[in-house]
Amino acid sequence: LLSRPPILYTTALATLGAFAWQATASFLPTFLEVGGGLSTALAAALFSLYFVVHGGTQPLTGSLSDRIGRDAAVTLTMAVGVVGYGLLVVGTRDGAGVVPVIAGVVLVGLAMSWGAPLQSRFMDLLSDAERGAGFGLVRTVYMVFGASGSVVVGAVSDLAGWPVAFGLLAAVMALGLAALLANRLLGGAY
C-alpha cells in the first residue's frame, strides 16, 4: 500500500502535520509561559483556546475540502500554520503584546485541522476493500513518525531555546506547503 506514490505522498504530508500537532499539544503552554513570559493562567487559557479552535474548525476544513478539493484545503491549513507559528514566535518577544500571540494560537488551531481534509484524501485513494486495514496502516505510520515531534521540539528547545523550537514548527508546515505547491505545479501527480 505504501509503495503507491499517492499513498506515500499523503502519508508524508500527514506525518508533517502529526509532528506539528504532537509538539504543539506537548509544549504550547510551556512555550507560552517559559518562552513567552505569559502567566500560567493565560498560557492555560490560550491552550484551551487552541483546542476549541482546533476542534471547531475540523468540520469546516472537511466541508471546505468537499467544495474546493482535498489538496486546496490542506494547502490552506499548512499556509495558516506557517503564519500562526510565525506569529507565536514573533508575538512572544518582549514588547510584542498579547494580540499577536492570541492570533497565532487561533491560526495554529485552524492549521491543526489538516487532518479532516487529509484523512478524506486517504479515503479517496483507498478502495472499499482497503479502507479498514489500509487506513489503519497509514494512520499508524504517520502517527508513529509524527510522535517524534515532542522529542525533537523538546530537544531543540533545550539546545537553542523556545523561539527556535517553535520556529521549527513553522518550517515543518512550510515543508508541507512546499510539497503541496510542488505537486500542484506538477499537475497533481500525487
C-alpha positions as CSV (number, residue, x, y, z in Angstrom):
1,L,0.0,0.0,0.0
2,L,2.8,2.4,1.0
3,S,4.6,1.7,-2.3
4,R,1.9,3.6,-4.2
5,P,3.2,7.2,-4.7
6,P,-0.1,9.0,-3.9
7,I,-0.5,7.0,-0.6
8,L,3.1,7.6,0.3
9,Y,2.8,11.3,-0.5
10,T,-0.3,11.6,1.6
11,T,1.3,9.7,4.4
12,A,4.3,12.1,4.3
13,L,2.0,15.1,4.5
14,A,0.2,13.6,7.4
15,T,3.5,12.8,9.2
16,L,4.4,16.5,8.9
17,G,1.0,17.5,10.3
18,A,1.2,15.0,13.1
19,F,4.7,16.1,14.0
20,A,3.5,19.7,14.4
21,W,0.3,18.6,16.2
22,Q,2.2,16.4,18.7
23,A,4.7,19.1,19.5
24,T,2.1,21.7,19.9
25,A,-0.1,19.5,22.2
26,S,3.0,18.7,24.3
27,F,4.6,22.2,24.6
28,L,2.3,25.1,23.7
29,P,1.6,26.0,27.4
30,T,5.3,25.7,28.3
31,F,6.3,27.7,25.2
32,L,3.8,30.5,26.1
33,E,4.8,30.6,29.8
34,V,8.6,29.9,29.8
35,G,9.4,31.1,26.3
36,G,6.9,33.9,26.1
37,G,6.7,35.1,29.7
38,L,2.9,34.7,29.9
39,S,1.3,33.8,33.2
40,T,0.4,30.2,33.8
41,A,-3.3,31.1,33.8
42,L,-3.1,32.9,30.5
43,A,-1.0,30.2,28.9
44,A,-3.5,27.6,30.1
45,A,-6.4,29.7,28.7
46,L,-4.7,30.0,25.4
47,F,-4.0,26.3,25.3
48,S,-7.8,25.8,25.8
49,L,-8.5,28.3,23.0
50,Y,-6.2,26.3,20.7
51,F,-8.2,23.1,21.3
52,V,-11.5,24.9,20.9
53,V,-10.4,26.3,17.6
54,H,-8.8,23.0,16.5
55,G,-12.0,21.0,17.3
56,G,-14.4,23.6,15.9
57,T,-12.6,24.0,12.6
58,Q,-12.2,20.4,11.7
59,P,-15.8,20.1,10.3
60,L,-15.2,23.3,8.5
61,T,-12.0,22.3,6.8
62,G,-13.5,18.9,6.0
63,S,-16.5,20.6,4.4
64,L,-14.3,23.0,2.6
65,S,-12.3,20.1,1.2
66,D,-15.5,18.7,-0.2
67,R,-16.1,22.0,-2.1
68,I,-12.6,23.1,-3.2
69,G,-10.7,19.8,-3.1
70,R,-8.6,18.0,-0.5
71,D,-5.3,19.4,-1.6
72,A,-6.5,23.0,-1.7
73,A,-7.9,22.7,1.9
74,V,-4.7,21.0,3.2
75,T,-2.7,23.8,1.4
76,L,-4.7,26.4,3.3
77,T,-4.1,24.7,6.7
78,M,-0.4,24.4,6.0
79,A,-0.1,28.1,5.0
80,V,-2.1,29.2,8.0
81,G,0.3,27.1,10.1
82,V,3.3,28.9,8.8
83,V,1.7,32.2,9.7
84,G,0.4,31.0,13.0
85,Y,3.7,29.6,14.3
86,G,5.5,32.6,13.0
87,L,3.1,34.9,14.9
88,L,3.7,32.8,18.1
89,V,7.5,33.2,17.7
90,V,7.3,36.9,17.0
91,G,4.5,37.6,19.4
92,T,6.3,36.1,22.4
93,R,9.2,38.6,22.1
94,D,9.4,41.3,24.7
95,G,7.1,44.1,24.0
96,A,5.1,42.5,21.2
97,G,1.9,42.3,23.3
98,V,-0.6,39.5,23.7
99,V,-2.7,40.2,20.5
100,P,-0.2,38.5,18.1
101,V,0.0,35.6,20.5
102,I,-3.8,35.2,20.5
103,A,-3.9,35.4,16.7
104,G,-1.1,32.9,16.5
105,V,-2.9,30.4,18.7
106,V,-6.1,30.8,16.7
107,L,-4.2,30.3,13.4
108,V,-2.3,27.3,14.8
109,G,-5.6,25.8,16.0
110,L,-7.0,26.2,12.5
111,A,-3.8,24.8,10.9
112,M,-4.0,21.6,13.0
113,S,-7.4,20.8,11.4
114,W,-5.3,19.5,8.5
115,G,-6.5,16.0,9.5
116,A,-10.0,16.4,8.2
117,P,-9.2,17.0,4.5
118,L,-6.0,14.9,4.6
119,Q,-7.8,11.9,6.1
120,S,-10.5,12.3,3.5
121,R,-7.8,12.3,0.8
122,F,-6.7,8.8,2.1
123,M,-10.3,7.6,1.8
124,D,-10.4,8.9,-1.8
125,L,-7.3,6.9,-2.6
126,L,-8.2,3.7,-0.9
127,S,-10.7,1.2,-2.4
128,D,-13.6,0.0,-0.4
129,A,-11.7,-3.3,0.4
130,E,-8.6,-1.3,1.6
131,R,-10.3,1.3,3.7
132,G,-10.3,-0.5,7.1
133,A,-6.9,-2.1,7.2
134,G,-5.3,0.4,4.8
135,F,-6.3,3.5,6.7
136,G,-5.3,1.8,9.9
137,L,-1.8,1.1,8.4
138,V,-1.2,4.6,7.1
139,R,-2.6,6.2,10.2
140,T,-0.2,4.1,12.3
141,V,2.7,5.0,10.2
142,Y,2.1,8.8,10.3
143,M,1.3,8.8,14.0
144,V,4.4,6.8,14.9
145,F,6.7,9.1,12.9
146,G,4.7,12.2,13.9
147,A,5.1,11.3,17.6
148,S,8.8,12.4,17.2
149,G,7.5,16.0,17.2
150,S,7.6,16.1,21.0
151,V,11.1,14.7,21.3
152,V,12.6,16.8,18.6
153,V,10.9,20.1,19.6
154,G,11.8,19.4,23.3
155,A,15.5,18.7,22.4
156,V,15.6,21.8,20.1
157,S,14.2,24.0,22.9
158,D,16.9,22.7,25.3
159,L,19.6,23.3,22.7
160,A,18.5,26.5,21.1
161,G,15.5,27.9,23.0
162,W,11.8,28.1,22.6
163,P,11.7,30.5,19.7
164,V,13.9,28.3,17.6
165,A,11.8,25.2,18.6
166,F,8.5,26.8,17.6
167,G,10.2,28.3,14.5
168,L,10.9,24.7,13.6
169,L,7.2,24.0,13.6
170,A,6.7,26.9,11.1
171,A,9.4,25.3,9.0
172,V,7.7,21.9,9.1
173,M,4.4,23.4,8.0
174,A,6.3,25.3,5.2
175,L,7.8,22.0,4.0
176,G,4.2,20.6,3.8
177,L,3.1,23.7,2.0
178,A,6.0,23.4,-0.4
179,A,5.2,19.8,-1.2
180,L,1.6,20.6,-1.9
181,L,2.5,23.5,-4.1
182,A,5.1,21.4,-6.0
183,N,2.5,18.7,-6.5
184,R,0.1,21.3,-7.9
185,L,2.7,22.6,-10.3
186,L,3.3,19.0,-11.4
187,G,-0.3,18.7,-12.3
188,G,-1.3,16.9,-9.1
189,A,0.6,13.7,-10.0
190,Y,0.5,12.6,-6.4
